[in-house]
Amino acid sequence: MSQVNVADHRARRARLRERLGALDLDALLVTEPVNVRWCTGFTGSNGQLLLRATGEDLLITDARYDERAGAEAPDLPRALDRDPVGLAIRRMSPPFRVGFEAEHLTWQAGQRLRERVIDAGGAGVPTTGEVEELRTVKDEREIALLREACEITTSALGWLLDEQVQPGITEARLARLLEDRFLDLGAEGVAFDTIVASGPNAAIPHHAPSDRVLQRGDMLTIDCGARVGGYHADCTRTVGLGHVPDLLHDVHRLVQQAQAAGRSAAVAGATGGDVDAAARQVIDKAGFGQEFVHGTGHGVGLEIHEAPAVARRAAATLVAGMTLTVEPGVYLPGLGGVRIEDTVVVNADGPATPLTDLPRELRLL
Amino acid sequence: MSQVNVADHRARRARLRERLGALDLDALLVTEPVNVRWCTGFTGSNGQLLLRATGEDLLITDARYDERAGAEAPDLPRALDRDPVGLAIRRMSPPFRVGFEAEHLTWQAGQRLRERVIDAGGAGVPTTGEVEELRTVKDEREIALLREACEITTSALGWLLDEQVQPGITEARLARLLEDRFLDLGAEGVAFDTIVASGPNAAIPHHAPSDRVLQRGDMLTIDCGARVGGYHADCTRTVGLGHVPDLLHDVHRLVQQAQAAGRSAAVAGATGGDVDAAARQVIDKAGFGQEFVHGTGHGVGLEIHEAPAVARRAAATLVAGMTLTVEPGVYLPGLGGVRIEDTVVVNADGPATPLTDLPRELRLL
């Protein structure tokens, strides 16, 4: 499936344009690279979208990216200018109101923009999360790319568990074998640095793969994802090497139940907080609430962490087509830990559909 | 050489503390992760340094990173707090002046900080480039890490040119072989995504490695770097596959001369603009000025692009111990291009010392 689709990007800009009215804006200057990519298809590191209520949108980049912009966003007029704010000002007649991304522009750049816009007889208006909120609901092409990234991820992780995990190999070596496999299977890169945490290291949620050698009796947590067309997969499985302590068996079963409860709760109309509560309740009831030290998940797409939040008090309502992770975990310092994670798509009814379909039961290798 | 050195980091903070007086600040809140790392040694993704005129510095992080902070910055008192601004405010008595990094905090975060500080009877003062300017001059340990990163880079690139570059292989495959070699040789990762640009693609300065198959008669530009202890190498060589057009031979010789002129001009007391002018003059005189479409280089260290600038009108004066790239290029759309780049250390006298020492003459493979 081609990643260049003018109609998709035009539809996204139309949805964003509808927000301009509510914000009483004549234009929005989109500067955050992922937001620019989502709105236009352009992937260069220097690109800004001037989205105008009139529909006269403009992609502003520089000479280095002229060709790429033409290939990736062929429908958009573009300008080569190192001063996008100046260009935006010149295109509009006072009094005008231009929004900027207040969570992305630096304080200095935001102040400078506001000063220049005021000097030109307009107003610079801080906005937050406008594109991010639209990005939460994925279209068919986005789901297809996420599905591909997730299939590469589970295929590579399945291979690693089948063929490579054994006592004597290091965490770092496993991470590298897995990441190489992603590329062999067609990924453009990794979604994030792979976590391979064995034995006591599995008690550290964000452990970086070390030279620790796997030993019989270890629990092993692997948290990984491939990236395809800019879209990020995110999947975690925890397995045992031979005989593992009964307590970890029990904890694995508990986390598996919590994770299933989270997936079931991730339905249109629920909130991210509801998903978190569903998973957390299972773990709390079993007396391990203090050992579940992070949120249950996060939105995932063009960024590995994006809206909506899936954590305590997360208030955003889920909508069909949103993609999230569901990843409860229990961490027992000194002993090990268990995390099980899927990337899922929210449905209108019923449990969310996992895109990372790999058995979740405790596997003993 | 160990990467934990309390004395180095203490010396860096002492230099930064000297700036507080000139800025009339009681404290500076350092939030940019690379700046925090440089000041403290701490490498986690959530860490802020409250640097105080009194010397009562504080590293603020959260429970996830408590252990790492203790290991990496053992000399610094630390606090676990998700609200570093609130903590900073509680530690100081009004009226106080606390600086923030206006080029790094978002507009929204900067506004919020200023409001809260005013409410607490203080003043939030925007600062720009304070840590970045100190970072430009490297100490011995930093130069040693850069040297190691550069040696891995040239060793791997030399191997790639000797053993792997040949008609029939793709750009993407070469990039992967090279990056794997970096890891085999002890790099912690790549400094940036490797550029492998063959044939007409070599006319695109920031070309991403594609499935294009190398052909006899191609020019081939490889721009790459390994990362060691957080420090980034940056090196480019352009080679030919068999017989290449005379024009490209001439352009290669020209770029080589321009690059040597740039390295010679990179001496203490000159400006980044002088280095750019020295390289650019050679290319301008030969009539290819329009085809040299970027600056001559950039500072390099804990970031792949950092101060000082090495471009037209770059006014910062070079000092011994600064590390830069010198990388002129000429790009001929449709035909190909040539870029030659070294990472160099500025000396008190005489030409800069290249850390990436690999032959620069046109090599025909």
Interface residues (C-beta under 8 A of the other chain):
Chain A: A63 R64 Y65 E67 F100 A102 E103 H104 L105 T106 W107 Q108 A109 G110 Q111 P126 T128 R176 D180 L183 P205 H206 V293
Chain B: A63 R64 F100 A102 E103 H104 L105 T106 W107 Q108 A109 G110 Q111 P126 T128 R176 D180 L183 I204 P205 H206 V293 H294
